[in-house]
Amino acid sequence: QTQLVESGGGLVQPGGSLRLSCAASGFSLGYYDISWLRQAPGKERERVSCISSSGGSTFYADSVKGRFTISRDNAKKTVYLQMNSLKPEDTAVYYCKVVVDSRPYWGQGTQVTVSS
């Protein structure tokens, strides 16, 4: 079945970096756009970044532009989110998402905590 599994989260100091991975299975990743979203405690889920199926088009929220980079390796069935210059306000659970046949699928999320 369609499945997404995020990994790579953790505790990092302000200014540090993390790379999140989103491993896809059960569908042909190369045909679909993928989004990264995040949800901080007490806040609504926020779209952080998106990448088109070919990787030729990307979107970044203003809050992460210039610090985060989304990429994908369709052969490895994985989408990445490189996060640099992390700030405490980046603390959240990060999810990847795909819409297949009009149905959204989410991973279980990976916690990112930015704190000194």
Chimera marker file (.cmm) of the C-alpha trace (Angstrom):
<marker_set name="trace">
<marker id="1" x="0.000" y="0.000" z="0.000" r="1" g="1" b="0" radius="0.5"/>
<marker id="2" x="0.987" y="3.631" z="-0.352" r="1" g="1" b="0" radius="0.5"/>
<marker id="3" x="3.363" y="4.491" z="2.452" r="1" g="1" b="0" radius="0.5"/>
<marker id="4" x="5.693" y="7.327" z="3.420" r="1" g="1" b="0" radius="0.5"/>
<marker id="5" x="8.262" y="7.034" z="6.185" r="1" g="1" b="0" radius="0.5"/>
<marker id="6" x="10.120" y="10.081" z="7.462" r="1" g="1" b="0" radius="0.5"/>
<marker id="7" x="13.457" y="9.953" z="9.235" r="1" g="1" b="0" radius="0.5"/>
<marker id="8" x="16.379" y="12.174" z="10.166" r="1" g="1" b="0" radius="0.5"/>
<marker id="9" x="14.861" y="14.328" z="12.854" r="1" g="1" b="0" radius="0.5"/>
<marker id="10" x="16.492" y="15.016" z="16.173" r="1" g="1" b="0" radius="0.5"/>
<marker id="11" x="17.777" y="17.623" z="18.586" r="1" g="1" b="0" radius="0.5"/>
<marker id="12" x="20.060" y="20.279" z="17.142" r="1" g="1" b="0" radius="0.5"/>
<marker id="13" x="21.434" y="23.576" z="18.377" r="1" g="1" b="0" radius="0.5"/>
<marker id="14" x="20.408" y="26.851" z="16.760" r="1" g="1" b="0" radius="0.5"/>
<marker id="15" x="22.403" y="27.365" z="13.602" r="1" g="1" b="0" radius="0.5"/>
<marker id="16" x="22.798" y="23.652" z="13.065" r="1" g="1" b="0" radius="0.5"/>
<marker id="17" x="21.675" y="21.430" z="10.221" r="1" g="1" b="0" radius="0.5"/>
<marker id="18" x="19.610" y="18.308" z="9.685" r="1" g="1" b="0" radius="0.5"/>
<marker id="19" x="18.628" y="16.339" z="6.627" r="1" g="1" b="0" radius="0.5"/>
<marker id="20" x="15.221" y="14.729" z="6.644" r="1" g="1" b="0" radius="0.5"/>
<marker id="21" x="14.360" y="11.802" z="4.406" r="1" g="1" b="0" radius="0.5"/>
<marker id="22" x="10.986" y="10.633" z="3.173" r="1" g="1" b="0" radius="0.5"/>
<marker id="23" x="11.051" y="7.061" z="1.890" r="1" g="1" b="0" radius="0.5"/>
<marker id="24" x="8.175" y="6.121" z="-0.406" r="1" g="1" b="0" radius="0.5"/>
<marker id="25" x="6.702" y="2.719" z="-1.149" r="1" g="1" b="0" radius="0.5"/>
<marker id="26" x="3.582" y="1.298" z="-2.735" r="1" g="1" b="0" radius="0.5"/>
<marker id="27" x="3.405" y="3.833" z="-5.558" r="1" g="1" b="0" radius="0.5"/>
<marker id="28" x="5.601" y="5.202" z="-8.333" r="1" g="1" b="0" radius="0.5"/>
<marker id="29" x="7.254" y="8.163" z="-6.670" r="1" g="1" b="0" radius="0.5"/>
<marker id="30" x="8.472" y="9.606" z="-9.950" r="1" g="1" b="0" radius="0.5"/>
<marker id="31" x="4.955" y="10.502" z="-11.059" r="1" g="1" b="0" radius="0.5"/>
<marker id="32" x="4.011" y="12.593" z="-8.019" r="1" g="1" b="0" radius="0.5"/>
<marker id="33" x="4.736" y="15.905" z="-6.402" r="1" g="1" b="0" radius="0.5"/>
<marker id="34" x="5.788" y="15.637" z="-2.769" r="1" g="1" b="0" radius="0.5"/>
<marker id="35" x="5.320" y="18.136" z="0.030" r="1" g="1" b="0" radius="0.5"/>
<marker id="36" x="6.987" y="18.627" z="3.384" r="1" g="1" b="0" radius="0.5"/>
<marker id="37" x="4.818" y="20.119" z="6.099" r="1" g="1" b="0" radius="0.5"/>
<marker id="38" x="5.394" y="20.747" z="9.786" r="1" g="1" b="0" radius="0.5"/>
<marker id="39" x="3.286" y="21.164" z="12.872" r="1" g="1" b="0" radius="0.5"/>
<marker id="40" x="4.468" y="22.846" z="16.026" r="1" g="1" b="0" radius="0.5"/>
<marker id="41" x="2.647" y="22.391" z="19.340" r="1" g="1" b="0" radius="0.5"/>
<marker id="42" x="-0.532" y="24.448" z="19.414" r="1" g="1" b="0" radius="0.5"/>
<marker id="43" x="-0.188" y="25.521" z="15.802" r="1" g="1" b="0" radius="0.5"/>
<marker id="44" x="-1.768" y="24.480" z="12.528" r="1" g="1" b="0" radius="0.5"/>
<marker id="45" x="0.105" y="22.289" z="10.093" r="1" g="1" b="0" radius="0.5"/>
<marker id="46" x="2.178" y="24.474" z="7.775" r="1" g="1" b="0" radius="0.5"/>
<marker id="47" x="3.447" y="23.677" z="4.288" r="1" g="1" b="0" radius="0.5"/>
<marker id="48" x="7.200" y="24.110" z="4.263" r="1" g="1" b="0" radius="0.5"/>
<marker id="49" x="8.280" y="22.993" z="0.824" r="1" g="1" b="0" radius="0.5"/>
<marker id="50" x="7.145" y="21.117" z="-2.270" r="1" g="1" b="0" radius="0.5"/>
<marker id="51" x="8.883" y="19.521" z="-5.202" r="1" g="1" b="0" radius="0.5"/>
<marker id="52" x="7.447" y="18.525" z="-8.557" r="1" g="1" b="0" radius="0.5"/>
<marker id="53" x="7.579" y="14.962" z="-9.820" r="1" g="1" b="0" radius="0.5"/>
<marker id="54" x="10.624" y="15.644" z="-11.980" r="1" g="1" b="0" radius="0.5"/>
<marker id="55" x="12.304" y="17.832" z="-9.408" r="1" g="1" b="0" radius="0.5"/>
<marker id="56" x="12.288" y="20.741" z="-11.813" r="1" g="1" b="0" radius="0.5"/>
<marker id="57" x="10.005" y="22.941" z="-9.745" r="1" g="1" b="0" radius="0.5"/>
<marker id="58" x="10.156" y="23.714" z="-6.054" r="1" g="1" b="0" radius="0.5"/>
<marker id="59" x="8.304" y="25.831" z="-3.530" r="1" g="1" b="0" radius="0.5"/>
<marker id="60" x="9.456" y="27.169" z="-0.172" r="1" g="1" b="0" radius="0.5"/>
<marker id="61" x="7.565" y="28.968" z="2.549" r="1" g="1" b="0" radius="0.5"/>
<marker id="62" x="8.964" y="32.414" z="3.235" r="1" g="1" b="0" radius="0.5"/>
<marker id="63" x="9.942" y="31.291" z="6.720" r="1" g="1" b="0" radius="0.5"/>
<marker id="64" x="12.447" y="28.739" z="5.365" r="1" g="1" b="0" radius="0.5"/>
<marker id="65" x="13.491" y="30.243" z="2.033" r="1" g="1" b="0" radius="0.5"/>
<marker id="66" x="17.261" y="30.372" z="1.698" r="1" g="1" b="0" radius="0.5"/>
<marker id="67" x="17.775" y="27.900" z="4.562" r="1" g="1" b="0" radius="0.5"/>
<marker id="68" x="15.978" y="24.728" z="3.447" r="1" g="1" b="0" radius="0.5"/>
<marker id="69" x="16.483" y="22.775" z="0.245" r="1" g="1" b="0" radius="0.5"/>
<marker id="70" x="14.165" y="20.079" z="-1.050" r="1" g="1" b="0" radius="0.5"/>
<marker id="71" x="15.415" y="17.406" z="-3.426" r="1" g="1" b="0" radius="0.5"/>
<marker id="72" x="14.464" y="13.961" z="-4.611" r="1" g="1" b="0" radius="0.5"/>
<marker id="73" x="16.034" y="10.781" z="-5.884" r="1" g="1" b="0" radius="0.5"/>
<marker id="74" x="13.311" y="8.921" z="-7.726" r="1" g="1" b="0" radius="0.5"/>
<marker id="75" x="15.574" y="5.912" z="-8.261" r="1" g="1" b="0" radius="0.5"/>
<marker id="76" x="15.974" y="5.619" z="-4.484" r="1" g="1" b="0" radius="0.5"/>
<marker id="77" x="12.290" y="6.446" z="-3.943" r="1" g="1" b="0" radius="0.5"/>
<marker id="78" x="13.269" y="9.131" z="-1.480" r="1" g="1" b="0" radius="0.5"/>
<marker id="79" x="12.656" y="12.847" z="-1.031" r="1" g="1" b="0" radius="0.5"/>
<marker id="80" x="14.950" y="14.925" z="1.132" r="1" g="1" b="0" radius="0.5"/>
<marker id="81" x="14.715" y="18.163" z="3.061" r="1" g="1" b="0" radius="0.5"/>
<marker id="82" x="18.089" y="19.707" z="3.886" r="1" g="1" b="0" radius="0.5"/>
<marker id="83" x="17.642" y="22.171" z="6.714" r="1" g="1" b="0" radius="0.5"/>
<marker id="84" x="20.440" y="24.622" z="7.486" r="1" g="1" b="0" radius="0.5"/>
<marker id="85" x="20.719" y="27.565" z="9.867" r="1" g="1" b="0" radius="0.5"/>
<marker id="86" x="18.016" y="26.070" z="12.022" r="1" g="1" b="0" radius="0.5"/>
<marker id="87" x="16.134" y="28.305" z="14.414" r="1" g="1" b="0" radius="0.5"/>
<marker id="88" x="14.133" y="27.486" z="17.555" r="1" g="1" b="0" radius="0.5"/>
<marker id="89" x="10.980" y="28.367" z="15.634" r="1" g="1" b="0" radius="0.5"/>
<marker id="90" x="11.703" y="25.482" z="13.266" r="1" g="1" b="0" radius="0.5"/>
<marker id="91" x="10.894" y="23.093" z="16.110" r="1" g="1" b="0" radius="0.5"/>
<marker id="92" x="8.020" y="20.899" z="14.969" r="1" g="1" b="0" radius="0.5"/>
<marker id="93" x="7.020" y="17.477" z="13.762" r="1" g="1" b="0" radius="0.5"/>
<marker id="94" x="7.854" y="17.279" z="10.074" r="1" g="1" b="0" radius="0.5"/>
<marker id="95" x="5.712" y="15.249" z="7.691" r="1" g="1" b="0" radius="0.5"/>
<marker id="96" x="5.916" y="14.383" z="4.036" r="1" g="1" b="0" radius="0.5"/>
<marker id="97" x="2.768" y="14.103" z="1.987" r="1" g="1" b="0" radius="0.5"/>
<marker id="98" x="1.655" y="12.757" z="-1.370" r="1" g="1" b="0" radius="0.5"/>
<marker id="99" x="-1.738" y="12.818" z="-3.045" r="1" g="1" b="0" radius="0.5"/>
<marker id="100" x="-2.473" y="9.660" z="-5.002" r="1" g="1" b="0" radius="0.5"/>
<marker id="101" x="-5.813" y="9.262" z="-6.820" r="1" g="1" b="0" radius="0.5"/>
<marker id="102" x="-7.092" y="12.368" z="-4.983" r="1" g="1" b="0" radius="0.5"/>
<marker id="103" x="-6.311" y="10.838" z="-1.584" r="1" g="1" b="0" radius="0.5"/>
<marker id="104" x="-3.654" y="12.357" z="0.667" r="1" g="1" b="0" radius="0.5"/>
<marker id="105" x="-1.125" y="10.120" z="2.351" r="1" g="1" b="0" radius="0.5"/>
<marker id="106" x="1.088" y="11.189" z="5.237" r="1" g="1" b="0" radius="0.5"/>
<marker id="107" x="3.992" y="9.654" z="6.998" r="1" g="1" b="0" radius="0.5"/>
<marker id="108" x="4.127" y="9.296" z="10.766" r="1" g="1" b="0" radius="0.5"/>
<marker id="109" x="6.321" y="12.366" z="11.098" r="1" g="1" b="0" radius="0.5"/>
<marker id="110" x="9.765" y="13.018" z="12.509" r="1" g="1" b="0" radius="0.5"/>
<marker id="111" x="10.438" y="15.375" z="15.414" r="1" g="1" b="0" radius="0.5"/>
<marker id="112" x="12.838" y="18.253" z="14.925" r="1" g="1" b="0" radius="0.5"/>
<marker id="113" x="13.841" y="20.174" z="18.035" r="1" g="1" b="0" radius="0.5"/>
<marker id="114" x="16.079" y="23.224" z="17.801" r="1" g="1" b="0" radius="0.5"/>
<marker id="115" x="17.335" y="24.222" z="21.210" r="1" g="1" b="0" radius="0.5"/>
<marker id="116" x="20.500" y="25.147" z="23.027" r="1" g="1" b="0" radius="0.5"/>
<link id1="1" id2="2" r="1" g="1" b="0" radius="0.2"/>
<link id1="2" id2="3" r="1" g="1" b="0" radius="0.2"/>
<link id1="3" id2="4" r="1" g="1" b="0" radius="0.2"/>
<link id1="4" id2="5" r="1" g="1" b="0" radius="0.2"/>
<link id1="5" id2="6" r="1" g="1" b="0" radius="0.2"/>
<link id1="6" id2="7" r="1" g="1" b="0" radius="0.2"/>
<link id1="7" id2="8" r="1" g="1" b="0" radius="0.2"/>
<link id1="8" id2="9" r="1" g="1" b="0" radius="0.2"/>
<link id1="9" id2="10" r="1" g="1" b="0" radius="0.2"/>
<link id1="10" id2="11" r="1" g="1" b="0" radius="0.2"/>
<link id1="11" id2="12" r="1" g="1" b="0" radius="0.2"/>
<link id1="12" id2="13" r="1" g="1" b="0" radius="0.2"/>
<link id1="13" id2="14" r="1" g="1" b="0" radius="0.2"/>
<link id1="14" id2="15" r="1" g="1" b="0" radius="0.2"/>
<link id1="15" id2="16" r="1" g="1" b="0" radius="0.2"/>
<link id1="16" id2="17" r="1" g="1" b="0" radius="0.2"/>
<link id1="17" id2="18" r="1" g="1" b="0" radius="0.2"/>
<link id1="18" id2="19" r="1" g="1" b="0" radius="0.2"/>
<link id1="19" id2="20" r="1" g="1" b="0" radius="0.2"/>
<link id1="20" id2="21" r="1" g="1" b="0" radius="0.2"/>
<link id1="21" id2="22" r="1" g="1" b="0" radius="0.2"/>
<link id1="22" id2="23" r="1" g="1" b="0" radius="0.2"/>
<link id1="23" id2="24" r="1" g="1" b="0" radius="0.2"/>
<link id1="24" id2="25" r="1" g="1" b="0" radius="0.2"/>
<link id1="25" id2="26" r="1" g="1" b="0" radius="0.2"/>
<link id1="26" id2="27" r="1" g="1" b="0" radius="0.2"/>
<link id1="27" id2="28" r="1" g="1" b="0" radius="0.2"/>
<link id1="28" id2="29" r="1" g="1" b="0" radius="0.2"/>
<link id1="29" id2="30" r="1" g="1" b="0" radius="0.2"/>
<link id1="30" id2="31" r="1" g="1" b="0" radius="0.2"/>
<link id1="31" id2="32" r="1" g="1" b="0" radius="0.2"/>
<link id1="32" id2="33" r="1" g="1" b="0" radius="0.2"/>
<link id1="33" id2="34" r="1" g="1" b="0" radius="0.2"/>
<link id1="34" id2="35" r="1" g="1" b="0" radius="0.2"/>
<link id1="35" id2="36" r="1" g="1" b="0" radius="0.2"/>
<link id1="36" id2="37" r="1" g="1" b="0" radius="0.2"/>
<link id1="37" id2="38" r="1" g="1" b="0" radius="0.2"/>
<link id1="38" id2="39" r="1" g="1" b="0" radius="0.2"/>
<link id1="39" id2="40" r="1" g="1" b="0" radius="0.2"/>
<link id1="40" id2="41" r="1" g="1" b="0" radius="0.2"/>
<link id1="41" id2="42" r="1" g="1" b="0" radius="0.2"/>
<link id1="42" id2="43" r="1" g="1" b="0" radius="0.2"/>
<link id1="43" id2="44" r="1" g="1" b="0" radius="0.2"/>
<link id1="44" id2="45" r="1" g="1" b="0" radius="0.2"/>
<link id1="45" id2="46" r="1" g="1" b="0" radius="0.2"/>
<link id1="46" id2="47" r="1" g="1" b="0" radius="0.2"/>
<link id1="47" id2="48" r="1" g="1" b="0" radius="0.2"/>
<link id1="48" id2="49" r="1" g="1" b="0" radius="0.2"/>
<link id1="49" id2="50" r="1" g="1" b="0" radius="0.2"/>
<link id1="50" id2="51" r="1" g="1" b="0" radius="0.2"/>
<link id1="51" id2="52" r="1" g="1" b="0" radius="0.2"/>
<link id1="52" id2="53" r="1" g="1" b="0" radius="0.2"/>
<link id1="53" id2="54" r="1" g="1" b="0" radius="0.2"/>
<link id1="54" id2="55" r="1" g="1" b="0" radius="0.2"/>
<link id1="55" id2="56" r="1" g="1" b="0" radius="0.2"/>
<link id1="56" id2="57" r="1" g="1" b="0" radius="0.2"/>
<link id1="57" id2="58" r="1" g="1" b="0" radius="0.2"/>
<link id1="58" id2="59" r="1" g="1" b="0" radius="0.2"/>
<link id1="59" id2="60" r="1" g="1" b="0" radius="0.2"/>
<link id1="60" id2="61" r="1" g="1" b="0" radius="0.2"/>
<link id1="61" id2="62" r="1" g="1" b="0" radius="0.2"/>
<link id1="62" id2="63" r="1" g="1" b="0" radius="0.2"/>
<link id1="63" id2="64" r="1" g="1" b="0" radius="0.2"/>
<link id1="64" id2="65" r="1" g="1" b="0" radius="0.2"/>
<link id1="65" id2="66" r="1" g="1" b="0" radius="0.2"/>
<link id1="66" id2="67" r="1" g="1" b="0" radius="0.2"/>
<link id1="67" id2="68" r="1" g="1" b="0" radius="0.2"/>
<link id1="68" id2="69" r="1" g="1" b="0" radius="0.2"/>
<link id1="69" id2="70" r="1" g="1" b="0" radius="0.2"/>
<link id1="70" id2="71" r="1" g="1" b="0" radius="0.2"/>
<link id1="71" id2="72" r="1" g="1" b="0" radius="0.2"/>
<link id1="72" id2="73" r="1" g="1" b="0" radius="0.2"/>
<link id1="73" id2="74" r="1" g="1" b="0" radius="0.2"/>
<link id1="74" id2="75" r="1" g="1" b="0" radius="0.2"/>
<link id1="75" id2="76" r="1" g="1" b="0" radius="0.2"/>
<link id1="76" id2="77" r="1" g="1" b="0" radius="0.2"/>
<link id1="77" id2="78" r="1" g="1" b="0" radius="0.2"/>
<link id1="78" id2="79" r="1" g="1" b="0" radius="0.2"/>
<link id1="79" id2="80" r="1" g="1" b="0" radius="0.2"/>
<link id1="80" id2="81" r="1" g="1" b="0" radius="0.2"/>
<link id1="81" id2="82" r="1" g="1" b="0" radius="0.2"/>
<link id1="82" id2="83" r="1" g="1" b="0" radius="0.2"/>
<link id1="83" id2="84" r="1" g="1" b="0" radius="0.2"/>
<link id1="84" id2="85" r="1" g="1" b="0" radius="0.2"/>
<link id1="85" id2="86" r="1" g="1" b="0" radius="0.2"/>
<link id1="86" id2="87" r="1" g="1" b="0" radius="0.2"/>
<link id1="87" id2="88" r="1" g="1" b="0" radius="0.2"/>
<link id1="88" id2="89" r="1" g="1" b="0" radius="0.2"/>
<link id1="89" id2="90" r="1" g="1" b="0" radius="0.2"/>
<link id1="90" id2="91" r="1" g="1" b="0" radius="0.2"/>
<link id1="91" id2="92" r="1" g="1" b="0" radius="0.2"/>
<link id1="92" id2="93" r="1" g="1" b="0" radius="0.2"/>
<link id1="93" id2="94" r="1" g="1" b="0" radius="0.2"/>
<link id1="94" id2="95" r="1" g="1" b="0" radius="0.2"/>
<link id1="95" id2="96" r="1" g="1" b="0" radius="0.2"/>
<link id1="96" id2="97" r="1" g="1" b="0" radius="0.2"/>
<link id1="97" id2="98" r="1" g="1" b="0" radius="0.2"/>
<link id1="98" id2="99" r="1" g="1" b="0" radius="0.2"/>
<link id1="99" id2="100" r="1" g="1" b="0" radius="0.2"/>
<link id1="100" id2="101" r="1" g="1" b="0" radius="0.2"/>
<link id1="101" id2="102" r="1" g="1" b="0" radius="0.2"/>
<link id1="102" id2="103" r="1" g="1" b="0" radius="0.2"/>
<link id1="103" id2="104" r="1" g="1" b="0" radius="0.2"/>
<link id1="104" id2="105" r="1" g="1" b="0" radius="0.2"/>
<link id1="105" id2="106" r="1" g="1" b="0" radius="0.2"/>
<link id1="106" id2="107" r="1" g="1" b="0" radius="0.2"/>
<link id1="107" id2="108" r="1" g="1" b="0" radius="0.2"/>
<link id1="108" id2="109" r="1" g="1" b="0" radius="0.2"/>
<link id1="109" id2="110" r="1" g="1" b="0" radius="0.2"/>
<link id1="110" id2="111" r="1" g="1" b="0" radius="0.2"/>
<link id1="111" id2="112" r="1" g="1" b="0" radius="0.2"/>
<link id1="112" id2="113" r="1" g="1" b="0" radius="0.2"/>
<link id1="113" id2="114" r="1" g="1" b="0" radius="0.2"/>
<link id1="114" id2="115" r="1" g="1" b="0" radius="0.2"/>
<link id1="115" id2="116" r="1" g="1" b="0" radius="0.2"/>
</marker_set>
